Amino acid sequence: LISQGSLFAQTATQAAKPTKDKAWYDLVNFSGYVDVYYNYTSNNRQGATQATSGTFHTYNKQFAVNAVKLSMEKLADKESPWGFRLDLQNGQNNMYQERPYQTTNSLHNMQLLQQAYVSFYFPVLKGLTVDAGKMATHIGLELLDSKDNIAYTIGYVFFNTIPFIHTGACANLQISDKLTTSLYLYNSAQGTGYTGNDKQF
């Protein structure tokens, strides 16, 4: 027989078991969602006619699958200093994430792979994390995933002026509990390996 006190202590000890004792695959988090919408606009566009000046939601009076997403992530931290992020996504949203939009589905676009990067943690100050690979933009107040925005429809400024996908690396340094600084280095800010006029952006 085990008394309540010893049972509580045993449970607390198991809960406090260090992360480093776990296998790396036990630290991987899975998440996902399905985003379906019906769109109505007052511009009276019909059928397959698109309002390309707008946001991801371009077809009038139609239901659409905006996004189906599966994410896998292992955070890099002090106990487990390497990690990764992989976001697989399909849907109408994806066609507009890589630029230029008018050449969507071309060879230089990797639309189904929204994000794929590796992460490394270094014990500098409160922690330095370096990510390298393909990642969604850090620019702007809105996000690529419509469901995560205050307004479901993405604004014109975000849609028409800000690159959505970057290829490169970023470093995030936690200087103190209240101060963080970041450095971003991209060799492509117009989509995955996109080149225009034989020049790399």
Accessible surface in RSA format (square Angstrom, percent):
REM  Atomic radii and reference values for relative SASA: ProtOr
REM  Chains: A
REM  Algorithm: Lee & Richards
REM  Probe-radius: 1.40
REM  Slices: 20
REM RES _ NUM      All-atoms   Total-Side   Main-Chain    Non-polar    All polar
REM                ABS   REL    ABS   REL    ABS   REL    ABS   REL    ABS   REL
RES LEU A   1   235.92 131.4 157.85 112.9  78.07 196.2 164.28 115.4  71.64 192.8
RES ILE A   2   112.34  63.9  81.82  61.0  30.52  73.6  84.63  60.9  27.70  75.2
RES SER A   3    73.98  62.5  57.73  77.0  16.25  37.4  54.71 116.5  19.28  27.0
RES GLN A   4   161.68  90.4 151.66 110.8  10.02  23.8  55.41 117.9 106.27  80.6
RES GLY A   5    51.61  63.6   0.00   N/A  51.61  63.6  41.60 114.2  10.01  22.4
RES SER A   6    55.93  47.3  43.51  58.1  12.42  28.6  46.95 100.0   8.98  12.6
RES LEU A   7    92.51  51.5  92.51  66.2   0.00   0.0  92.51  65.0   0.00   0.0
RES PHE A   8   151.99  76.0 146.91  91.0   5.08  13.2 151.63  91.9   0.36   1.0
RES ALA A   9    53.81  49.5  48.61  75.0   5.20  11.8  53.02  74.7   0.79   2.1
RES GLN A  10    90.17  50.4  83.51  61.0   6.66  15.9  33.22  70.7  56.95  43.2
RES THR A  11    76.29  54.3  75.42  76.5   0.86   2.1  60.21  80.9  16.07  24.3
RES ALA A  12    46.60  42.8  35.83  55.3  10.77  24.5  42.90  60.4   3.69   9.8
RES THR A  13    98.02  69.7  89.41  90.6   8.61  20.5  70.52  94.7  27.50  41.6
RES GLN A  14   115.83  64.8 101.75  74.4  14.08  33.5  40.03  85.2  75.80  57.5
RES ALA A  15    89.18  82.0  48.29  74.5  40.89  93.0  60.54  85.3  28.64  75.9
RES ALA A  16    79.92  73.5  49.98  77.1  29.94  68.1  61.56  86.7  18.36  48.6
RES LYS A  17   118.55  57.8 103.91  63.8  14.64  34.9  52.82  47.5  65.73  70.0
RES PRO A  18    60.55  44.1  50.75  46.3   9.80  35.6  60.55  50.0   0.00   0.0
RES THR A  19    42.93  30.5  39.79  40.3   3.14   7.5   6.78   9.1  36.15  54.6
RES LYS A  20   145.80  71.1 115.24  70.7  30.56  72.8  64.71  58.2  81.09  86.4
RES ASP A  21    83.52  58.5  50.80  50.6  32.72  77.4  14.68  34.6  68.83  68.6
RES LYS A  22   106.97  52.2  90.29  55.4  16.68  39.7  40.45  36.4  66.52  70.9
RES ALA A  23    36.48  33.5  20.73  32.0  15.74  35.8  31.81  44.8   4.67  12.4
RES TRP A  24   127.01  51.0 121.23  58.7   5.78  13.6 101.08  53.9  25.92  42.1
RES TYR A  25   140.09  65.4 127.44  72.5  12.65  32.9  86.83  65.3  53.26  65.7
RES ASP A  26    91.61  64.2  60.50  60.2  31.12  73.6  18.13  42.7  73.48  73.3
RES LEU A  27    36.97  20.6  27.18  19.4   9.79  24.6  31.86  22.4   5.11  13.7
RES VAL A  28    20.91  13.8   7.59   6.9  13.33  32.1   7.59   6.6  13.33  36.2
RES ASN A  29    91.97  63.4  86.46  83.5   5.51  13.3  26.99  65.0  64.98  62.8
RES PHE A  30   134.67  67.4 103.96  64.4  30.71  79.9 104.08  63.1  30.59  87.5
RES SER A  31    70.61  59.7  58.55  78.1  12.06  27.8  50.94 108.5  19.67  27.6
RES GLY A  32    48.82  60.2   0.00   N/A  48.82  60.2  13.24  36.3  35.57  79.7
RES TYR A  33    44.07  20.6  29.66  16.9  14.41  37.5  39.53  29.7   4.54   5.6
RES VAL A  34   104.77  68.9  74.65  67.6  30.12  72.6  74.65  64.9  30.12  81.7
RES ASP A  35    14.42  10.1  10.45  10.4   3.97   9.4   6.35  14.9   8.07   8.1
RES VAL A  36    86.42  56.9  57.69  52.2  28.73  69.2  57.69  50.1  28.73  77.9
RES TYR A  37    23.86  11.1  15.90   9.0   7.96  20.7  23.70  17.8   0.16   0.2
RES TYR A  38   114.49  53.5  85.35  48.6  29.15  75.8  61.07  45.9  53.42  65.9
RES ASN A  39    20.43  14.1  18.52  17.9   1.91   4.6   1.91   4.6  18.52  17.9
RES TYR A  40   143.53  67.0 118.44  67.4  25.09  65.3  78.43  58.9  65.10  80.3
RES THR A  41    45.87  32.6  39.68  40.2   6.19  14.8  44.09  59.2   1.78   2.7
RES SER A  42   110.83  93.7  78.65 105.0  32.18  74.1  45.46  96.8  65.37  91.6
RES ASN A  43    74.57  51.4  44.74  43.2  29.83  71.8  40.79  98.2  33.78  32.7
RES ASN A  44   103.12  71.1  91.37  88.3  11.74  28.3  26.59  64.0  76.53  74.0
RES ARG A  45    92.32  38.8  87.01  44.4   5.31  12.6  16.27  22.2  76.04  46.1
RES GLN A  46    89.42  50.0  82.32  60.2   7.10  16.9  56.02 119.2  33.40  25.3
RES GLY A  47    41.52  51.2   0.00   N/A  41.52  51.2  34.52  94.7   7.00  15.7
RES ALA A  48    89.17  82.0  66.10 102.0  23.07  52.5  69.10  97.3  20.06  53.1
RES THR A  49    71.36  50.8  61.20  62.0  10.16  24.2  38.36  51.5  33.00  49.9
RES GLN A  50    55.92  31.3  43.43  31.7  12.49  29.7   4.66   9.9  51.26  38.9
RES ALA A  51    19.07  17.5  18.03  27.8   1.03   2.4  18.79  26.5   0.27   0.7
RES THR A  52    93.99  66.8  81.51  82.6  12.47  29.7  49.78  66.9  44.21  66.8
RES SER A  53    76.61  64.7  69.59  92.9   7.03  16.2  49.62 105.7  27.00  37.8
RES GLY A  54     9.49  11.7   0.00   N/A   9.49  11.7   9.49  26.0   0.00   0.0
RES THR A  55     6.14   4.4   4.04   4.1   2.10   5.0   2.26   3.0   3.87   5.9
RES PHE A  56     0.00   0.0   0.00   0.0   0.00   0.0   0.00   0.0   0.00   0.0
RES HIS A  57    16.65   9.1   4.78   3.3  11.87  30.4   4.78   4.9  11.87  13.8
RES THR A  58     4.66   3.3   0.29   0.3   4.38  10.4   1.51   2.0   3.15   4.8
RES TYR A  59    48.70  22.7  48.30  27.5   0.40   1.0  22.69  17.0  26.01  32.1
RES ASN A  60     3.07   2.1   1.53   1.5   1.54   3.7   1.59   3.8   1.48   1.4
RES LYS A  61    85.95  41.9  68.85  42.2  17.10  40.7  35.76  32.2  50.19  53.5
RES GLN A  62    62.89  35.2  58.23  42.6   4.66  11.1  23.27  49.5  39.62  30.0
RES PHE A  63   152.49  76.3 131.46  81.4  21.03  54.7 131.62  79.8  20.87  59.7
RES ALA A  64    17.81  16.4   8.34  12.9   9.47  21.5  17.68  24.9   0.13   0.4
RES VAL A  65    73.63  48.5  66.06  59.8   7.57  18.2  66.06  57.4   7.57  20.5
RES ASN A  66     0.48   0.3   0.48   0.5   0.00   0.0   0.00   0.0   0.48   0.5
RES ALA A  67     0.66   0.6   0.66   1.0   0.00   0.0   0.66   0.9   0.00   0.0
RES VAL A  68    68.52  45.1  65.02  58.9   3.50   8.4  65.02  56.5   3.50   9.5
RES LYS A  69    19.93   9.7  13.14   8.1   6.79  16.2   3.90   3.5  16.03  17.1
RES LEU A  70    83.83  46.7  83.00  59.4   0.83   2.1  83.00  58.3   0.83   2.2
RES SER A  71     6.04   5.1   5.94   7.9   0.10   0.2   2.37   5.0   3.67   5.1
RES MET A  72    35.93  18.6  35.87  23.7   0.06   0.1  10.30   8.8  25.63  34.0
RES GLU A  73    42.44  24.4  42.42  32.1   0.02   0.0   4.95   9.6  37.49  30.6
RES LYS A  74     1.90   0.9   0.22   0.1   1.69   4.0   0.22   0.2   1.69   1.8
RES LEU A  75   111.47  62.1 103.65  74.2   7.82  19.6 105.22  73.9   6.25  16.8
RES ALA A  76    15.56  14.3   0.03   0.0  15.53  35.3   0.03   0.0  15.53  41.1
RES ASP A  77    57.36  40.2  56.68  56.4   0.68   1.6  27.69  65.2  29.67  29.6
RES LYS A  78   158.54  77.3 138.79  85.2  19.75  47.0  81.79  73.6  76.75  81.8
RES GLU A  79    82.68  47.5  67.99  51.4  14.69  35.0  24.39  47.2  58.28  47.6
RES SER A  80    12.75  10.8  10.69  14.3   2.06   4.7   6.79  14.5   5.95   8.3
RES PRO A  81    68.22  49.7  66.80  60.9   1.42   5.2  66.82  55.2   1.40   8.7
RES TRP A  82   102.95  41.3 102.95  49.8   0.00   0.0  81.65  43.5  21.29  34.5
RES GLY A  83     1.09   1.3   0.00   N/A   1.09   1.3   0.00   0.0   1.09   2.4
RES PHE A  84    46.53  23.3  45.03  27.9   1.50   3.9  45.56  27.6   0.97   2.8
RES ARG A  85    53.56  22.5  51.68  26.3   1.88   4.5   2.00   2.7  51.56  31.2
RES LEU A  86    50.52  28.1  50.52  36.1   0.00   0.0  50.52  35.5   0.00   0.0
RES ASP A  87     0.00   0.0   0.00   0.0   0.00   0.0   0.00   0.0   0.00   0.0
RES LEU A  88    72.51  40.4  70.34  50.3   2.17   5.4  70.73  49.7   1.78   4.8
RES GLN A  89     3.92   2.2   0.14   0.1   3.77   9.0   2.06   4.4   1.86   1.4
RES ASN A  90    87.76  60.5  87.06  84.1   0.70   1.7  19.75  47.5  68.01  65.7
RES GLY A  91    18.77  23.1   0.00   N/A  18.77  23.1  15.35  42.1   3.42   7.7
RES GLN A  92    18.71  10.5  12.84   9.4   5.87  14.0   8.98  19.1   9.73   7.4
RES ASN A  93     0.57   0.4   0.57   0.6   0.00   0.0   0.00   0.0   0.57   0.6
RES ASN A  94     3.09   2.1   2.78   2.7   0.30   0.7   2.59   6.2   0.49   0.5
RES MET A  95    53.79  27.9  53.48  35.4   0.31   0.7  24.40  20.7  29.40  38.9
RES TYR A  96    14.90   7.0  14.90   8.5   0.00   0.0  12.93   9.7   1.97   2.4
RES GLN A  97     4.92   2.8   4.20   3.1   0.72   1.7   2.34   5.0   2.58   2.0
RES GLU A  98     2.08   1.2   1.97   1.5   0.11   0.3   1.93   3.7   0.15   0.1
RES ARG A  99    28.65  12.0  28.65  14.6   0.00   0.0   9.10  12.4  19.55  11.8
RES PRO A 100    24.32  17.7  20.87  19.0   3.45  12.5  24.32  20.1   0.00   0.0
RES TYR A 101    50.18  23.4  44.70  25.4   5.49  14.3  44.78  33.7   5.40   6.7
RES GLN A 102   152.84  85.5 112.32  82.1  40.52  96.5  64.73 137.8  88.12  66.8
RES THR A 103    48.84  34.7  43.64  44.2   5.20  12.4  48.84  65.6   0.00   0.0
RES THR A 104    39.88  28.4  27.21  27.6  12.66  30.2  27.21  36.6  12.66  19.1
RES ASN A 105   114.59  79.0  81.27  78.5  33.33  80.2  32.89  79.2  81.70  79.0
RES SER A 106    43.94  37.1  31.07  41.5  12.86  29.6  20.29  43.2  23.65  33.1
RES LEU A 107   185.38 103.2 158.76 113.6  26.62  66.9 162.25 113.9  23.14  62.3
RES HIS A 108    59.20  32.4  47.05  32.7  12.15  31.1  41.32  42.6  17.88  20.8
RES ASN A 109    16.86  11.6   0.50   0.5  16.36  39.4   0.31   0.7  16.55  16.0
RES MET A 110    88.42  45.8  80.77  53.5   7.65  18.2  70.38  59.8  18.04  23.9
RES GLN A 111    28.98  16.2  20.74  15.2   8.24  19.6   8.96  19.1  20.02  15.2
RES LEU A 112   106.25  59.2 104.54  74.8   1.71   4.3 104.54  73.4   1.71   4.6
RES LEU A 113    44.07  24.5  43.31  31.0   0.76   1.9  43.31  30.4   0.76   2.0
RES GLN A 114     3.12   1.7   1.23   0.9   1.89   4.5   1.89   4.0   1.23   0.9
RES GLN A 115    23.01  12.9  23.01  16.8   0.00   0.0   0.00   0.0  23.01  17.4
RES ALA A 116    29.63  27.2  22.09  34.1   7.54  17.1  23.23  32.7   6.40  17.0
RES TYR A 117    39.65  18.5  31.97  18.2   7.68  20.0  11.23   8.4  28.42  35.0
RES VAL A 118    70.74  46.5  70.71  64.0   0.03   0.1  70.71  61.4   0.03   0.1
RES SER A 119    10.26   8.7  10.12  13.5   0.14   0.3   3.28   7.0   6.98   9.8
RES PHE A 120    93.91  47.0  93.91  58.2   0.00   0.0  93.91  56.9   0.00   0.0
RES TYR A 121    38.46  18.0  31.10  17.7   7.36  19.1  17.72  13.3  20.74  25.6
RES PHE A 122    90.21  45.1  90.21  55.9   0.00   0.0  90.21  54.7   0.00   0.0
RES PRO A 123   113.18  82.5  87.18  79.5  26.00  94.5  89.58  74.0  23.60 146.7
RES VAL A 124    66.80  44.0  63.55  57.5   3.25   7.8  66.80  58.0   0.00   0.0
RES LEU A 125   124.43  69.3  78.35  56.1  46.08 115.8  90.00  63.2  34.43  92.7
RES LYS A 126   117.65  57.4  92.17  56.6  25.48  60.7  51.77  46.6  65.88  70.2
RES GLY A 127     5.79   7.1   0.00   N/A   5.79   7.1   3.06   8.4   2.73   6.1
RES LEU A 128    39.18  21.8  39.18  28.0   0.00   0.0  39.18  27.5   0.00   0.0
RES THR A 129    36.25  25.8  36.25  36.8   0.00   0.0  19.84  26.7  16.41  24.8
RES VAL A 130    41.39  27.2  41.01  37.1   0.38   0.9  41.01  35.6   0.38   1.0
RES ASP A 131    19.01  13.3  19.01  18.9   0.00   0.0   0.22   0.5  18.78  18.7
RES ALA A 132    41.83  38.5  37.55  57.9   4.28   9.7  37.81  53.3   4.01  10.6
RES GLY A 133    25.36  31.3   0.00   N/A  25.36  31.3  23.45  64.3   1.91   4.3
RES LYS A 134    13.84   6.8  12.06   7.4   1.77   4.2  10.79   9.7   3.05   3.2
RES MET A 135    11.52   6.0  11.52   7.6   0.00   0.0   4.57   3.9   6.95   9.2
RES ALA A 136    30.02  27.6  19.61  30.3  10.41  23.7  19.61  27.6  10.41  27.6
RES THR A 137    18.56  13.2   3.09   3.1  15.48  36.9   3.09   4.1  15.48  23.4
RES HIS A 138    86.16  47.1  53.51  37.2  32.65  83.5  49.84  51.4  36.32  42.3
RES ILE A 139    70.16  39.9  64.79  48.3   5.38  13.0  68.68  49.5   1.49   4.0
RES GLY A 140    42.41  52.3   0.00   N/A  42.41  52.3  14.78  40.6  27.62  61.9
RES LEU A 141   187.67 104.5 150.68 107.8  36.99  93.0 155.94 109.5  31.73  85.4
RES GLU A 142    43.66  25.1  40.39  30.6   3.27   7.8  22.35  43.2  21.31  17.4
RES LEU A 143    94.90  52.9  93.06  66.6   1.84   4.6  94.90  66.6   0.00   0.0
RES LEU A 144     6.64   3.7   2.52   1.8   4.12  10.4   2.53   1.8   4.11  11.1
RES ASP A 145    13.74   9.6  13.43  13.4   0.31   0.7   3.05   7.2  10.69  10.7
RES SER A 146     1.30   1.1   0.00   0.0   1.30   3.0   0.00   0.0   1.30   1.8
RES LYS A 147   104.37  50.9  73.75  45.3  30.62  72.9  46.20  41.6  58.18  62.0
RES ASP A 148    71.14  49.8  42.47  42.3  28.66  67.8  13.75  32.4  57.39  57.2
RES ASN A 149    22.74  15.7   5.22   5.0  17.51  42.2   6.48  15.6  16.26  15.7
RES ILE A 150   192.30 109.4 154.14 114.8  38.16  92.0 161.70 116.4  30.60  83.0
RES ALA A 151    61.27  56.3  52.30  80.7   8.97  20.4  58.91  83.0   2.37   6.3
RES TYR A 152    74.92  35.0  65.45  37.2   9.47  24.6  66.82  50.2   8.10  10.0
RES THR A 153    78.11  55.6  71.34  72.3   6.77  16.1  44.17  59.3  33.94  51.3
RES ILE A 154     1.32   0.7   0.00   0.0   1.32   3.2   0.00   0.0   1.32   3.6
RES GLY A 155    29.60  36.5   0.00   N/A  29.60  36.5  29.47  80.9   0.13   0.3
RES TYR A 156   144.48  67.5 139.70  79.5   4.78  12.4  97.73  73.4  46.75  57.6
RES VAL A 157   112.40  74.0 109.33  99.0   3.06   7.4 111.72  97.1   0.68   1.8
RES PHE A 158     5.91   3.0   4.23   2.6   1.68   4.4   4.51   2.7   1.40   4.0
RES PHE A 159     0.84   0.4   0.84   0.5   0.00   0.0   0.84   0.5   0.00   0.0
RES ASN A 160    76.10  52.5  50.28  48.6  25.82  62.2  24.51  59.0  51.59  49.9
RES THR A 161    89.76  63.8  61.34  62.2  28.42  67.7  64.09  86.1  25.67  38.8
RES ILE A 162    24.25  13.8  24.05  17.9   0.20   0.5  24.25  17.5   0.00   0.0
RES PRO A 163    21.96  16.0  21.83  19.9   0.13   0.5  21.96  18.1   0.00   0.0
RES PHE A 164     1.04   0.5   0.00   0.0   1.04   2.7   0.00   0.0   1.04   3.0
RES ILE A 165     2.18   1.2   1.31   1.0   0.87   2.1   1.31   0.9   0.87   2.4
RES HIS A 166     1.71   0.9   1.71   1.2   0.00   0.0   1.71   1.8   0.00   0.0
RES THR A 167    37.68  26.8  37.68  38.2   0.00   0.0  37.68  50.6   0.00   0.0
RES GLY A 168    20.18  24.9   0.00   N/A  20.18  24.9  17.97  49.3   2.21   5.0
RES ALA A 169    32.39  29.8  31.47  48.6   0.92   2.1  31.62  44.5   0.77   2.0
RES CYS A 170     9.20   7.0   7.16   8.0   2.04   4.8   2.04   5.2   7.16   7.7
RES ALA A 171    27.02  24.8  24.85  38.3   2.17   4.9  24.93  35.1   2.09   5.5
RES ASN A 172    45.24  31.2  42.73  41.3   2.51   6.0  16.88  40.6  28.36  27.4
RES LEU A 173    36.84  20.5  36.81  26.3   0.03   0.1  36.81  25.9   0.03   0.1
RES GLN A 174    60.68  33.9  59.78  43.7   0.90   2.1  23.76  50.6  36.92  28.0
RES ILE A 175    64.07  36.5  53.54  39.9  10.53  25.4  53.54  38.6  10.53  28.6
RES SER A 176    43.52  36.8  43.37  57.9   0.15   0.3  35.33  75.2   8.18  11.5
RES ASP A 177   118.62  83.1  89.39  89.0  29.23  69.1  32.69  76.9  85.93  85.7
RES LYS A 178   202.08  98.6 163.21 100.1  38.87  92.5 114.95 103.5  87.13  92.8
RES LEU A 179    98.46  54.8  97.96  70.1   0.50   1.3  98.43  69.1   0.03   0.1
RES THR A 180    72.03  51.2  46.06  46.7  25.97  61.9  36.03  48.4  36.00  54.4
RES THR A 181    65.31  46.4  59.37  60.2   5.93  14.1  36.43  48.9  28.87  43.6
RES SER A 182    49.26  41.6  18.79  25.1  30.47  70.2  10.81  23.0  38.46  53.9
RES LEU A 183   130.32  72.6 127.01  90.9   3.31   8.3 128.18  90.0   2.14   5.8
RES TYR A 184    75.90  35.4  52.35  29.8  23.55  61.3  31.13  23.4  44.78  55.2
RES LEU A 185   134.95  75.2 132.11  94.5   2.84   7.1 133.15  93.5   1.80   4.8
RES TYR A 186    50.01  23.3  21.31  12.1  28.70  74.7  20.68  15.5  29.33  36.2
RES ASN A 187    89.76  61.9  79.85  77.2   9.91  23.9  43.90 105.7  45.86  44.3
RES SER A 188     0.39   0.3   0.12   0.2   0.27   0.6   0.11   0.2   0.28   0.4
RES ALA A 189    30.54  28.1  30.36  46.9   0.18   0.4  30.36  42.8   0.18   0.5
RES GLN A 190    47.99  26.8  46.97  34.3   1.02   2.4   4.12   8.8  43.88  33.3
RES GLY A 191     1.01   1.2   0.00   N/A   1.01   1.2   0.27   0.7   0.74   1.7
RES THR A 192    21.96  15.6  19.41  19.7   2.56   6.1  19.41  26.1   2.56   3.9
RES GLY A 193    39.47  48.7   0.00   N/A  39.47  48.7  26.09  71.6  13.38  30.0
RES TYR A 194    32.80  15.3  32.80  18.7   0.00   0.0   8.16   6.1  24.65  30.4
RES THR A 195    70.48  50.1  57.05  57.8  13.43  32.0  26.26  35.3  44.22  66.8
RES GLY A 196    12.55  15.5   0.00   N/A  12.55  15.5  10.37  28.4   2.19   4.9
RES ASN A 197   142.58  98.3 112.10 108.3  30.48  73.4  30.98  74.6 111.59 107.9
RES ASP A 198   148.76 104.2 111.83 111.3  36.93  87.3  35.64  83.9 113.11 112.8
RES LYS A 199   146.29  71.4 142.22  87.3   4.07   9.7  88.93  80.0  57.36  61.1
RES GLN A 200    89.11  49.8  56.88  41.6  32.22  76.7  41.67  88.7  47.44  36.0
RES PHE A 201   119.20  59.6  87.23  54.0  31.96  83.2 117.50  71.2   1.70   4.9
END  Absolute sums over single chains surface
CHAIN  1 A    12408.3      10065.0       2343.3       7919.5       4488.8
END  Absolute sums over all chains
TOTAL         12408.3      10065.0       2343.3       7919.5       4488.8
